[in-house]
C-alpha cells in the first residue's frame, strides 16, 4: 500500500468514526481510536513533507475530546 493510499484510508476511517461519535459522552475507546488514527495520519503526512489533508483548524472532536481520555 502506498503512502497516498494509506492517507486516504486513514481519512476515511477518521470520517466514519467521527460520524459515529455520540454528541454527548462518547466512549473513551472511540476517543482513543480517533486520537490514534489522527496521530498516524499526522505522522504519515509529516513524513511526506507536511502535506495537509484536512481543513485548517482541523481535528474537531478529536482535537479536544481526544485528550479527555488521557488524563
Backbone as a printed PyTorch tensor [residue, N CA C, xyz], in Angstrom:
tensor([[[  0.8530,  -1.1790,   0.0000],
         [  0.0000,   0.0000,   0.0000],
         [  0.8960,   1.2390,   0.0000]],

        [[  0.6050,   2.1630,  -0.8840],
         [  1.3960,   3.3880,  -0.9500],
         [  0.9910,   4.3390,   0.1700]],

        [[  1.8400,   5.3360,   0.4080],
         [  1.5170,   6.3420,   1.4230],
         [  0.2120,   7.0450,   1.0880]],

        [[  0.0200,   7.3680,  -0.1780],
         [ -1.1960,   8.0810,  -0.5890],
         [ -2.4400,   7.2280,  -0.3250]],

        [[ -2.3470,   5.9340,  -0.5840],
         [ -3.4780,   5.0390,  -0.3210],
         [ -3.7470,   4.9430,   1.1780]],

        [[ -2.6800,   4.8740,   1.9830],
         [ -2.8440,   4.7960,   3.4330],
         [ -3.4430,   6.0890,   3.9790]],

        [[ -3.0240,   7.2300,   3.4530],
         [ -3.5980,   8.5150,   3.8710],
         [ -5.0880,   8.5400,   3.5750]],

        [[ -5.4630,   8.1180,   2.3830],
         [ -6.8830,   8.0930,   2.0060],
         [ -7.6640,   7.1540,   2.9280]],

        [[ -7.0700,   6.0050,   3.2380],
         [ -7.7290,   5.0410,   4.1200],
         [ -7.9060,   5.6320,   5.5280]],

        [[ -6.8710,   6.2710,   6.0440],
         [ -6.9570,   6.8820,   7.3710],
         [ -8.0060,   7.9860,   7.4060]],

        [[ -8.0320,   8.8190,   6.3680],
         [ -9.0210,   9.8960,   6.3230],
         [-10.4400,   9.3310,   6.3090]],

        [[-10.6380,   8.2460,   5.5830],
         [-11.9550,   7.6090,   5.5300],
         [-12.3330,   7.0300,   6.8940]],

        [[-11.3870,   6.3620,   7.5530],
         [-11.6510,   5.7960,   8.8720],
         [-11.9640,   6.8900,   9.8950]],

        [[-11.2360,   7.9920,   9.8250],
         [-11.4770,   9.1120,  10.7410],
         [-12.8660,   9.7010,  10.5100]],

        [[-13.2270,   9.8980,   9.2580],
         [-14.5490,  10.4550,   8.9390],
         [-15.6680,   9.5350,   9.4270]],

        [[-15.5100,   8.2300,   9.2230],
         [-16.5220,   7.2720,   9.6720],
         [-16.6420,   7.2670,  11.1940]],

        [[-15.5080,   7.3040,  11.8720],
         [-15.5230,   7.2970,  13.3270],
         [-16.1610,   8.5710,  13.8730]],

        [[-15.8210,   9.7200,  13.3000],
         [-16.4190,  10.9770,  13.7430],
         [-17.9230,  10.9870,  13.5130]],

        [[-18.3810,  10.3700,  12.4290],
         [-19.8140,  10.3060,  12.1410],
         [-20.5400,   9.4420,  13.1730]],

        [[-19.8430,   8.4530,  13.7350],
         [-20.4560,   7.5530,  14.7180],
         [-20.3720,   8.0790,  16.1440]],

        [[-19.5150,   9.0650,  16.3860],
         [-19.3450,   9.5830,  17.7530],
         [-20.6390,  10.2170,  18.2530]],

        [[-21.1040,   9.8110,  19.4250],
         [-22.2680,  10.4810,  20.0030],
         [-21.8970,  11.9100,  20.4110]],

        [[-22.8630,  12.8060,  20.3220],
         [-22.5920,  14.2100,  20.6510],
         [-22.2850,  14.4010,  22.1330]],

        [[-22.8760,  13.5630,  22.9850],
         [-22.6590,  13.6810,  24.4250],
         [-22.0770,  12.3790,  24.9620]],

        [[-21.0770,  12.4850,  25.7870],
         [-20.4440,  11.3810,  26.4780],
         [-19.9990,  10.2490,  25.5360]],

        [[-19.0790,  10.5530,  24.6370],
         [-18.5600,   9.4900,  23.7730],
         [-17.7270,   8.4930,  24.5830]],

        [[-17.7810,   7.2270,  24.2140],
         [-16.9840,   6.2270,  24.9300],
         [-15.4900,   6.5130,  24.7940]],

        [[-14.7430,   6.3500,  25.8710],
         [-13.3000,   6.5960,  25.8150],
         [-12.6000,   5.7870,  24.7210]],

        [[-13.0490,   4.5700,  24.4720],
         [-12.4040,   3.7380,  23.4550],
         [-12.5030,   4.3740,  22.0670]],

        [[-13.6170,   5.0440,  21.7840],
         [-13.7700,   5.7150,  20.4860],
         [-12.8390,   6.9170,  20.3920]],

        [[-12.6950,   7.6410,  21.4890],
         [-11.8160,   8.8070,  21.5020],
         [-10.3580,   8.3810,  21.3450]],

        [[ -9.9970,   7.2900,  21.9880],
         [ -8.6300,   6.7770,  21.8690],
         [ -8.3600,   6.3410,  20.4350]],

        [[ -9.3130,   5.6270,  19.8450],
         [ -9.1490,   5.1790,  18.4610],
         [ -9.0040,   6.3730,  17.5190]],

        [[ -9.8230,   7.4030,  17.7190],
         [ -9.7600,   8.5990,  16.8830],
         [ -8.4020,   9.2780,  17.0420]],

        [[ -7.9410,   9.3900,  18.2640],
         [ -6.6460,  10.0150,  18.5300],
         [ -5.5110,   9.2390,  17.8500]],

        [[ -5.5580,   7.9170,  17.9300],
         [ -4.5230,   7.0920,  17.3000],
         [ -4.5260,   7.2300,  15.7780]],

        [[ -5.7200,   7.2440,  15.1830],
         [ -5.8200,   7.4060,  13.7290],
         [ -5.2890,   8.7730,  13.2980]],

        [[ -5.6650,   9.8120,  14.0380],
         [ -5.2040,  11.1590,  13.6980],
         [ -3.6920,  11.2840,  13.8830]],

        [[ -3.1480,  10.6590,  14.9210],
         [ -1.6930,  10.6810,  15.1310],
         [ -0.9680,   9.9870,  13.9830]],

        [[ -1.4910,   8.8400,  13.5610],
         [ -0.8670,   8.1140,  12.4590],
         [ -0.9280,   8.9330,  11.1740]],

        [[ -2.0690,   9.5780,  10.9290],
         [ -2.2200,  10.4100,   9.7360],
         [ -1.2480,  11.5830,   9.7800]],

        [[ -1.1240,  12.2230,  10.9190],
         [ -0.1980,  13.3430,  11.0640],
         [  1.2400,  12.9010,  10.8130]],

        [[  1.6280,  11.7840,  11.4070],
         [  2.9900,  11.2810,  11.2350],
         [  3.2520,  10.9360,   9.7740]],

        [[  2.3000,  10.3200,   9.1270],
         [  2.4600,   9.9450,   7.7300],
         [  2.5700,  11.1860,   6.8470]],

        [[  1.7640,  12.1840,   7.1240],
         [  1.7970,  13.4220,   6.3330],
         [  3.0960,  14.1950,   6.5620]],

        [[  3.5830,  14.2170,   7.7850],
         [  4.8400,  14.9050,   8.0680],
         [  5.9950,  14.2250,   7.3660]],

        [[  5.9240,  12.9290,   7.2260],
         [  6.9480,  12.1790,   6.5290],
         [  6.9540,  12.4660,   5.0360]],

        [[  5.8500,  13.0090,   4.5360],
         [  5.7330,  13.3420,   3.1150],
         [  5.9860,  14.8170,   2.8650]],

        [[  6.5080,  15.5210,   3.8340],
         [  6.7920,  16.9360,   3.6360],
         [  5.7080,  17.8380,   4.1950]],

        [[  4.9140,  17.3350,   5.1130],
         [  3.9220,  18.1630,   5.7650],
         [  2.6830,  18.4330,   4.9410]],

        [[  2.2780,  17.4990,   4.1230],
         [  1.0760,  17.6680,   3.3140],
         [ -0.1240,  17.7580,   4.2370]],

        [[ -0.9260,  18.8180,   4.0770],
         [ -2.1110,  18.9780,   4.8960],
         [ -3.2740,  18.2890,   4.2080]],

        [[ -3.9870,  17.4190,   4.9510],
         [ -5.0370,  16.6330,   4.3360],
         [ -6.4300,  16.9910,   4.8260]],

        [[ -6.5260,  17.8360,   5.8500],
         [ -7.8410,  18.2050,   6.3440],
         [ -7.9570,  19.7220,   6.3990]],

        [[ -9.1550,  20.1800,   6.7270],
         [ -9.4130,  21.6120,   6.7730],
         [ -8.5590,  22.2750,   7.8380]],

        [[ -8.1840,  23.5410,   7.6420],
         [ -7.4150,  24.2610,   8.6520],
         [ -8.1590,  24.2950,   9.9730]],

        [[ -7.4270,  24.1980,  11.0580],
         [ -8.0590,  24.2120,  12.3580],
         [ -8.4920,  22.8410,  12.7850]],

        [[ -8.4860,  21.9690,  11.9210],
         [ -8.5570,  20.5830,  11.9340],
         [ -9.4090,  19.7050,  12.7470]],

        [[ -8.9200,  19.1220,  13.8160],
         [ -9.4290,  17.8920,  14.3430],
         [-10.8390,  17.8140,  14.8370]],

        [[-11.5290,  18.9170,  15.0650],
         [-12.9060,  18.8150,  15.5310],
         [-12.9670,  18.0690,  16.8420]],

        [[-13.7690,  17.0190,  16.8920],
         [-13.9560,  16.2480,  18.1200],
         [-12.6500,  15.6410,  18.6070]],

        [[-11.8010,  15.2170,  17.7080],
         [-10.5620,  14.5730,  18.0980],
         [ -9.5680,  15.5050,  18.7240]],

        [[ -9.5710,  16.7800,  18.3440],
         [ -8.5560,  17.6850,  18.8460],
         [ -8.7630,  18.0540,  20.3010]],

        [[-10.0080,  18.1070,  20.7580],
         [-10.2510,  18.4490,  22.1520],
         [-10.6770,  17.2360,  22.9470]],

        [[-11.5670,  16.4420,  22.4180],
         [-12.0790,  15.2970,  23.1450],
         [-11.0450,  14.1910,  23.2410]],

        [[-10.1360,  14.1180,  22.2880],
         [ -9.1320,  13.0660,  22.2780],
         [ -8.2150,  13.1240,  23.4740]],

        [[ -8.0620,  14.2870,  24.0840],
         [ -7.1820,  14.4050,  25.2390],
         [ -7.9190,  14.0710,  26.5300]],

        [[ -9.2420,  14.0370,  26.5130],
         [-10.0090,  13.7890,  27.7300],
         [ -9.7210,  12.4210,  28.3090]],

        [[ -9.5510,  11.4160,  27.4700],
         [ -9.3220,  10.0690,  27.9490],
         [ -7.9300,   9.8390,  28.4920]],

        [[ -7.0100,  10.7770,  28.2800],
         [ -5.6220,  10.5930,  28.6800],
         [ -5.3400,  11.1230,  30.0780]],

        [[ -6.2450,  11.8560,  30.6490],
         [ -5.9920,  12.4840,  31.9380],
         [ -5.9810,  11.4940,  33.0720]]])
